């Protein structure tokens, strides 16, 4: 084993050799001029300020988005009308709290259930005709139904529905008209 390879086992010798090699590499490469370093520092500082400005703008946009989300969540979830989003087969994709209250069940329990489970037999026939027409006519349609099941009283509702664009989901607005008789 030569002395050169033994030198690399000693930490201090390894560092000294690395520093010597770095000096040799620096001598071979072009030295960075002070003016180039100043220009580079300036560019980095400008870029840092640009990033800080972009970060501030993103934070403002995030605050605006959060405010809009709170507003529309409040508007959707606590509206006096029931809102449903249905798949083309009649299963519930989404609904607001008022809609869940009309069906006398918890919101989470109703998702992925067929809405027909919550209609009287006569209303199922009416709903099927309405639902078919909503999808075939591609415009807003209306009907009157009776919601309810064995567990609770029935309520009469006025329904407006329309099919969304690409997703082909049906949006329903449902208003309880039981108190108007």
C-alpha positions as a Python dict, from the first residue, in 0.01 Angstrom:
ca = {
    (1, 'X'): (0, 0, 0),
    (2, 'X'): (152, 334, -96),
    (3, 'X'): (162, 645, 120),
    (4, 'X'): (-74, 830, -117),
    (5, 'X'): (-363, 588, -49),
    (6, 'X'): (-296, 597, 326),
    (7, 'X'): (-323, 976, 323),
    (8, 'X'): (-689, 951, 222),
    (9, 'X'): (-780, 757, 536),
    (10, 'X'): (-684, 1053, 750),
    (11, 'X'): (-966, 1314, 756),
    (12, 'X'): (-731, 1612, 773),
    (13, 'X'): (-524, 1486, 482),
    (14, 'X'): (-838, 1420, 278),
    (15, 'X'): (-957, 1776, 334),
    (16, 'X'): (-613, 1918, 242),
    (17, 'X'): (-607, 1717, -82),
    (18, 'X'): (-962, 1831, -170),
    (19, 'X'): (-869, 2195, -114),
    (20, 'X'): (-561, 2154, -334),
    (21, 'X'): (-772, 2005, -614),
    (22, 'X'): (-1027, 2288, -581),
    (23, 'X'): (-748, 2546, -615),
    (24, 'X'): (-623, 2371, -928),
    (25, 'X'): (-974, 2370, -1079),
    (26, 'X'): (-1024, 2739, -995),
    (27, 'X'): (-694, 2830, -1161),
    (28, 'X'): (-799, 2645, -1479),
    (29, 'X'): (-1144, 2809, -1501),
    (30, 'X'): (-1204, 3176, -1577),
    (31, 'X'): (-1210, 3379, -1261),
    (32, 'X'): (-1547, 3539, -1190),
    (33, 'X'): (-1510, 3908, -1228),
    (34, 'X'): (-1632, 4124, -945),
    (35, 'X'): (-1867, 4305, -1180),
    (36, 'X'): (-2018, 3971, -1289),
    (37, 'X'): (-2072, 3876, -926),
    (38, 'X'): (-2237, 4213, -860),
    (39, 'X'): (-2466, 4167, -1162),
    (40, 'X'): (-2550, 3815, -1050),
    (41, 'X'): (-2627, 3933, -696),
    (42, 'X'): (-2850, 4209, -836),
    (43, 'X'): (-3040, 3960, -1055),
    (44, 'X'): (-3090, 3728, -759),
    (45, 'X'): (-3220, 4012, -542),
    (46, 'X'): (-3462, 4124, -814),
    (47, 'X'): (-3581, 3766, -858),
    (48, 'X'): (-3631, 3733, -483),
    (49, 'X'): (-3847, 4047, -477),
    (50, 'X'): (-4047, 3918, -775),
    (51, 'X'): (-4110, 3592, -590),
    (52, 'X'): (-4217, 3780, -277),
    (53, 'X'): (-4460, 3988, -484),
    (54, 'X'): (-4601, 3675, -649),
    (55, 'X'): (-4639, 3513, -308),
    (56, 'X'): (-4835, 3815, -179),
    (57, 'X'): (-5059, 3802, -485),
    (58, 'X'): (-5118, 3428, -436),
    (59, 'X'): (-5207, 3487, -72),
    (60, 'X'): (-5461, 3756, -173),
    (61, 'X'): (-5608, 3523, -438),
    (62, 'X'): (-5628, 3243, -180),
    (63, 'X'): (-5810, 3471, 66),
    (64, 'X'): (-6054, 3574, -208),
    (65, 'X'): (-6117, 3210, -300),
    (66, 'X'): (-6172, 3114, 64),
    (67, 'X'): (-6419, 3401, 109),
    (68, 'X'): (-6610, 3293, -203),
    (69, 'X'): (-6610, 2931, -85),
    (70, 'X'): (-6756, 3030, 254),
    (71, 'X'): (-7018, 3246, 82),
    (72, 'X'): (-7132, 2982, -165),
    (73, 'X'): (-7118, 2701, 88),
    (74, 'X'): (-7346, 2904, 312),
    (75, 'X'): (-7574, 2985, 19),
    (76, 'X'): (-7591, 2623, -102),
    (77, 'X'): (-7603, 2432, 224),
    (78, 'X'): (-7846, 2654, 412),
    (79, 'X'): (-8077, 2769, 132),
    (80, 'X'): (-8449, 2737, 205),
    (81, 'X'): (-8488, 2516, -106),
    (82, 'X'): (-8356, 2164, -138),
    (83, 'X'): (-8083, 2115, -395),
    (84, 'X'): (-7996, 1776, -541),
    (85, 'X'): (-7742, 1666, -799),
    (86, 'X'): (-7839, 1334, -956),
    (87, 'X'): (-7658, 1089, -1181),
    (88, 'X'): (-7840, 997, -1501),
    (89, 'X'): (-7969, 680, -1330),
    (90, 'X'): (-8138, 879, -1051),
    (91, 'X'): (-7886, 821, -773),
    (92, 'X'): (-7800, 1117, -554),
    (93, 'X'): (-7450, 1262, -608),
    (94, 'X'): (-7487, 1556, -375),
    (95, 'X'): (-7751, 1745, -181),
    (96, 'X'): (-7777, 2031, 62),
    (97, 'X'): (-7900, 2021, 422),
    (98, 'X'): (-8252, 2132, 330),
    (99, 'X'): (-8284, 1844, 81),
    (100, 'X'): (-8164, 1596, 343),
    (101, 'X'): (-8418, 1738, 588),
    (102, 'X'): (-8696, 1691, 331),
    (103, 'X'): (-8596, 1324, 298),
    (104, 'X'): (-8571, 1292, 678),
    (105, 'X'): (-8224, 1141, 677),
    (106, 'X'): (-7864, 1244, 721),
    (107, 'X'): (-7697, 1397, 420),
    (108, 'X'): (-7412, 1147, 412),
    (109, 'X'): (-7658, 855, 428),
    (110, 'X'): (-7846, 975, 122),
    (111, 'X'): (-7553, 1002, -120),
    (112, 'X'): (-7551, 718, -376),
    (113, 'X'): (-7912, 624, -296),
    (114, 'X'): (-8176, 634, -568),
    (115, 'X'): (-8403, 933, -514),
    (116, 'X'): (-8702, 715, -607),
    (117, 'X'): (-8669, 543, -268),
    (118, 'X'): (-8806, 863, -116),
    (119, 'X'): (-9107, 906, -345),
    (120, 'X'): (-9460, 773, -314),
    (121, 'X'): (-9564, 517, -578),
    (122, 'X'): (-9769, 775, -770),
    (123, 'X'): (-9480, 1020, -758),
    (124, 'X'): (-9236, 762, -893),
    (125, 'X'): (-9434, 748, -1219),
    (126, 'X'): (-9444, 1129, -1236),
    (127, 'X'): (-9073, 1155, -1153),
    (128, 'X'): (-8972, 899, -1416),
    (129, 'X'): (-9158, 1092, -1687),
    (130, 'X'): (-9008, 1421, -1564),
    (131, 'X'): (-8657, 1276, -1543),
    (132, 'X'): (-8676, 1128, -1892),
    (133, 'X'): (-8798, 1460, -2030),
    (134, 'X'): (-8520, 1656, -1856),
    (135, 'X'): (-8258, 1441, -2029),
    (136, 'X'): (-8430, 1426, -2368),
    (137, 'X'): (-8536, 1793, -2397),
    (138, 'X'): (-8211, 1936, -2252),
    (139, 'X'): (-8398, 2226, -2094),
    (140, 'X'): (-8551, 2313, -1759),
    (141, 'X'): (-8850, 2098, -1670),
    (142, 'X'): (-9085, 2105, -1370),
    (143, 'X'): (-9312, 1867, -1182),
    (144, 'X'): (-9493, 1821, -852),
    (145, 'X'): (-9408, 1522, -634),
    (146, 'X'): (-9475, 1381, -292),
    (147, 'X'): (-9166, 1294, -89),
    (148, 'X'): (-9180, 1059, 204),
    (149, 'X'): (-9151, 708, 330),
    (150, 'X'): (-9294, 486, 602),
    (151, 'X'): (-9082, 652, 871),
    (152, 'X'): (-9220, 1002, 843),
    (153, 'X'): (-9493, 1225, 709),
    (154, 'X'): (-9513, 1306, 343),
    (155, 'X'): (-9445, 1646, 195),
    (156, 'X'): (-9559, 1791, -135),
    (157, 'X'): (-9283, 1953, -337),
    (158, 'X'): (-9239, 2156, -652),
    (159, 'X'): (-8936, 2042, -852),
    (160, 'X'): (-8735, 2218, -1122),
    (161, 'X'): (-8461, 2027, -1297),
    (162, 'X'): (-8200, 2075, -1566),
    (163, 'X'): (-7912, 1868, -1701),
    (164, 'X'): (-7558, 2004, -1677),
    (165, 'X'): (-7327, 2023, -1979),
    (166, 'X'): (-7042, 1774, -1997),
    (167, 'X'): (-7111, 1576, -1680),
    (168, 'X'): (-7472, 1507, -1779),
    (169, 'X'): (-7589, 1530, -1420),
    (170, 'X'): (-7933, 1653, -1329),
    (171, 'X'): (-7961, 1952, -1097),
    (172, 'X'): (-8284, 1970, -899),
    (173, 'X'): (-8428, 2257, -702),
    (174, 'X'): (-8700, 2131, -466),
    (175, 'X'): (-8941, 2355, -272),
    (176, 'X'): (-9173, 2221, -4),
    (177, 'X'): (-9528, 2333, -89),
    (178, 'X'): (-9704, 2137, 187),
    (179, 'X'): (-9793, 2451, 381),
    (180, 'X'): (-9961, 2613, 81),
    (181, 'X'): (-10264, 2382, 65),
}
